[in-house]
Amino acid sequence: MRLTVRLDKDVYTVALVLARSEQISVAEAINRLVRRGLEQRSSAALGQRRKNAAVGFPTSAGKRLITSQDVERVDREDDEKFEGR
């Protein structure tokens, strides 16, 4: 796809250096840089999801959230059942 864009000078310099060092076009260098950025972002997002899953409790989308009041109510009910024995 052909597209005209205006790059910041530092971004263009990085693309130009990459293009020259790997003997590719500037367009190909920009494609590689964008893909690297996308891969890093995807990897970081996956790592964050894994990190959250490892340290948190699993959740179910669309299910009602259990609050501290719910826990207190169940605790009271259990106490009442135990006292009634």
N, C-alpha and C positions, 0 to 999 in steps of 0.2 A: 504494500500500500504506500502510496506516495503522500507525504504530508510535510508541510512547511511549519517549522516551529522556531521559536526564539529561545535559545539556550543562554543561561547565565554563563559568564566567561569561565568560571571555575569548572563548571560541568563540561563545557566544550573542551577545555584543556585536558581534562581527564579522559574524555572520549578520544581526543586526538592522540594523546600519548599511548593509549591502549591500541588504537588503530595502527599506529606506526610500529609499535613493539611487536604486534602480532601479524603485521602486514595484511590488514583487512581494511575495509572501508570504514569511514566514520559512522555511517548508518549501521553497519554490522556491530561496531563497537558499542553504539548506543543501545542496540537491541540486546546485546550481552549484558550490559550494565543494568538495564531495566529488568531483565530476567533474573539476574542475581538478586536485585532488590526484592522482587516478588518472591523468590525462593526463600530468602532470609525472613521475610515477613510471614510467609506461610509456616516456616519452621518455628519461628518464635511464637506464633499463635498456637500451633500444635503443642509446643512445649509448655505454654501457659495453661492450656486446657488440661494437659496431663498433670501439671503441678497442682492445679485447683482440684482435680479429681483425687489426687493422692493425699491431700491434706484436708479436704472437706468431706461432707456427707453427700451421697448421691441424691439427686433431686429428680422429681418427675414433673415434667412440664404439664401444666393444666391442673395439677392437684392442689388441694387446699393446703396452705402453709400451717404447720403446727406451731402454735405460739406457746409462750411460757405459761399463759393462763390455762391453756389446754392441759399442759403437764401438771399444773397445780390442781386442776379439777380432777384429773385421773388419780393423782396422788391422794387427794381427800377421799375419793370414792373407795380406793383400796384400803385406806385407814378405817373408814366406816365399816367396810366388810369384815376387816380383821377384828375390830372391836365388837362386832356383833356375834362373833363365834363363841 
